[in-house]
Amino acid sequence: MPTYDIRGVRIDFPFEAYSPQLAYMEKVVLALEQGTNALLESPTGTGKTLCLLCAALGWRRMQIEKAKVAAQRCTKQRVPRIIYASRTHSQLTQVVR
């Protein structure tokens, strides 16, 4: 499985990513780092869901690692929770697969 370093975040991706997918994941990581909303769009079939989840989970993994370091220094750091929602059951089933 290829791994990418995007803005200092290790992102595992199940395929070789195309440059638009890397750009999409960079925007996801940037929004998460800044704590801002992001409105991202890409044509159907370009891997938006996969890019979003891989980037968000990679970023969260980094936050968990930071929290472990903070705990060793006796400081608390909250690890964000990721909630994924979809408008249809079929989309959720596809994502889980």
Wavefront OBJ file of the C-alpha trace (Angstrom):
o trace
v 0.000 0.000 0.000
v 1.512 3.352 -0.997
v 2.107 5.929 1.718
v 2.224 9.663 1.084
v 3.541 12.503 3.224
v 1.144 15.384 2.798
v 1.871 18.480 4.865
v 3.693 16.307 7.397
v 0.852 13.794 7.697
v 1.458 10.160 6.757
v -1.434 9.017 4.580
v -1.883 5.384 3.602
v -3.683 5.095 0.273
v -4.668 1.751 -1.281
v -3.554 2.732 -4.812
v -1.007 4.928 -6.510
v -2.659 8.340 -6.177
v -3.131 10.647 -9.131
v -2.063 14.264 -8.760
v -5.694 15.511 -8.387
v -6.190 13.017 -5.544
v -3.021 14.238 -3.825
v -4.221 17.835 -4.200
v -7.622 16.888 -2.743
v -6.015 15.169 0.244
v -3.769 18.187 0.803
v -6.829 20.445 0.993
v -8.472 18.064 3.486
v -5.369 18.059 5.700
v -5.044 21.842 5.434
v -8.651 22.356 6.561
v -8.182 19.939 9.465
v -4.948 21.642 10.543
v -6.576 25.070 10.429
v -9.808 23.872 12.029
v -11.818 25.304 9.169
v -14.551 24.085 6.875
v -13.704 23.082 3.328
v -15.929 22.863 0.292
v -14.179 20.447 -2.036
v -15.481 19.119 -5.303
v -14.272 16.727 -7.933
v -15.960 14.859 -10.796
v -17.753 11.562 -10.196
v -15.421 8.589 -9.999
v -12.299 10.493 -8.977
v -12.052 8.946 -5.515
v -13.384 11.792 -3.380
v -14.635 9.548 -0.579
v -11.437 7.514 -0.474
v -9.293 10.672 -0.468
v -11.384 12.267 2.264
v -11.299 9.242 4.544
v -7.630 8.387 4.003
v -6.557 11.979 4.626
v -8.798 12.451 7.669
v -7.777 9.152 9.241
v -4.089 9.833 8.590
v -4.448 13.237 10.224
v -6.271 11.707 13.203
v -3.541 9.077 13.593
v -1.040 11.941 13.844
v -3.226 13.609 16.500
v -3.248 10.369 18.520
v 0.549 10.239 18.359
v 0.745 13.864 19.523
v -1.630 13.094 22.403
v 0.590 10.201 23.522
v 3.611 12.514 23.601
v 1.587 15.120 25.512
v 0.493 12.464 28.028
v 4.126 11.606 28.702
v 4.650 15.284 29.547
v 1.605 15.164 31.836
v -0.470 17.441 29.641
v -3.799 16.581 28.100
v -4.537 16.835 24.396
v -7.947 15.988 23.018
v -8.037 13.668 20.008
v -10.744 14.664 17.526
v -13.417 12.146 16.638
v -14.296 11.584 12.982
v -17.929 11.028 12.068
v -18.682 10.039 8.490
v -22.235 10.458 7.242
v -23.867 9.827 3.904
v -27.298 10.426 2.502
v -27.889 6.802 1.436
v -27.334 3.367 2.926
v -25.822 2.148 -0.340
v -23.096 4.811 -0.148
v -22.320 3.831 3.446
v -22.159 0.156 2.483
v -19.762 0.983 -0.340
v -17.515 2.996 1.998
v -17.411 0.209 4.582
v -16.310 -2.255 1.894
l 1 2 3 4 5 6 7 8 9 10 11 12 13 14 15 16 17 18 19 20 21 22 23 24 25 26 27 28 29 30 31 32 33 34 35 36 37 38 39 40 41 42 43 44 45 46 47 48 49 50 51 52 53 54 55 56 57 58 59 60 61 62 63 64 65 66 67 68 69 70 71 72 73 74 75 76 77 78 79 80 81 82 83 84 85 86 87 88 89 90 91 92 93 94 95 96 97
